[in-house]
Amino acid sequence: NCIIAGLSGISGSVVVGDNVTMGGGVGLADHLTIGSGAKLAARSGFMSNVPAGEIWGGYPAQPMAEAMREIAMLRRLARTRKQGEGGNG
């Protein structure tokens, strides 16, 4: 009773628990365990086990809160760099 969206790649040795939701384009490397109730964000690449009930995403995949924090930091860095250029480019 899992939901697996299209274009997801699951290696043959992966163990998927009950009630897992996978967004489209998810890739799972060999020998992983995806815990029951886990949610995997679309277009994410998994190379680590996902504990039960957690929400993971990104590339490489990690807990979603960490992935979102990294995205926010990268955006801030890009804005800071653009401001530092002084608009002369």
C-alpha positions as CSV (number, residue, x, y, z in Angstrom):
1,N,0.0,0.0,0.0
2,C,2.7,2.5,-1.1
3,I,2.4,5.4,-3.6
4,I,5.2,5.4,-6.1
5,A,5.0,8.2,-8.8
6,G,6.3,7.7,-12.3
7,L,10.0,7.6,-13.3
8,S,11.1,6.4,-9.9
9,G,14.1,3.9,-9.9
10,I,14.2,1.4,-7.2
11,S,17.2,-1.0,-7.1
12,G,16.4,-4.7,-6.6
13,S,17.8,-5.0,-3.1
14,V,15.9,-2.0,-1.6
15,V,13.4,-2.8,1.1
16,V,10.4,-0.5,1.2
17,G,8.2,-0.4,4.3
18,D,4.4,0.1,4.4
19,N,2.6,3.3,3.5
20,V,5.7,4.9,1.8
21,T,5.1,7.8,-0.6
22,M,7.6,8.5,-3.4
23,G,7.5,11.5,-5.6
24,G,8.2,11.3,-9.3
25,G,11.8,10.8,-10.4
26,V,13.1,9.4,-7.1
27,G,16.2,7.2,-7.4
28,L,17.2,4.6,-4.8
29,A,20.6,3.1,-4.7
30,D,21.3,-0.6,-3.8
31,H,20.8,-2.1,-0.3
32,L,18.7,0.7,1.2
33,T,15.8,0.4,3.7
34,I,13.0,2.9,3.5
35,G,11.0,2.9,6.7
36,S,7.2,2.6,6.9
37,G,5.4,5.9,6.5
38,A,8.4,7.7,5.0
39,K,7.8,10.4,2.4
40,L,10.4,10.9,-0.4
41,A,10.4,14.2,-2.3
42,A,10.4,14.2,-6.1
43,R,13.7,14.2,-8.0
44,S,15.6,13.1,-5.0
45,G,18.6,10.8,-5.0
46,F,18.9,8.3,-2.1
47,M,22.1,6.8,-1.0
48,S,21.2,6.4,2.7
49,N,18.5,4.5,4.6
50,V,15.4,6.6,5.5
51,P,14.0,6.1,9.0
52,A,10.3,5.3,9.4
53,G,7.9,8.3,9.3
54,E,10.5,10.9,8.1
55,I,10.3,13.2,5.1
56,W,13.5,13.3,3.0
57,G,14.5,15.1,-0.2
58,G,17.3,16.7,-2.1
59,Y,20.3,15.4,-4.0
60,P,21.8,13.7,-2.2
61,A,18.7,13.1,-0.1
62,Q,18.7,14.1,3.5
63,P,16.0,15.0,6.0
64,M,13.8,17.7,4.4
65,A,14.5,20.3,7.1
66,E,18.2,20.1,6.3
67,A,17.6,20.1,2.6
68,M,15.5,23.3,2.8
69,R,18.1,25.0,5.1
70,E,20.8,24.3,2.4
71,I,18.6,25.7,-0.3
72,A,18.0,28.9,1.7
73,M,21.7,29.3,2.4
74,L,22.6,28.9,-1.3
75,R,20.0,31.6,-2.2
76,R,21.4,34.0,0.4
77,L,24.9,33.4,-0.8
78,A,23.8,34.1,-4.4
79,R,22.1,37.4,-3.3
80,T,25.2,38.4,-1.3
81,R,27.4,37.7,-4.2
82,K,25.2,39.6,-6.6
83,Q,25.1,42.6,-4.2
84,G,28.9,42.5,-4.0
85,E,29.3,42.8,-7.7
86,G,27.8,46.3,-7.5
87,G,25.7,45.9,-10.5
88,N,28.7,46.4,-12.9
89,G,28.3,43.2,-14.8
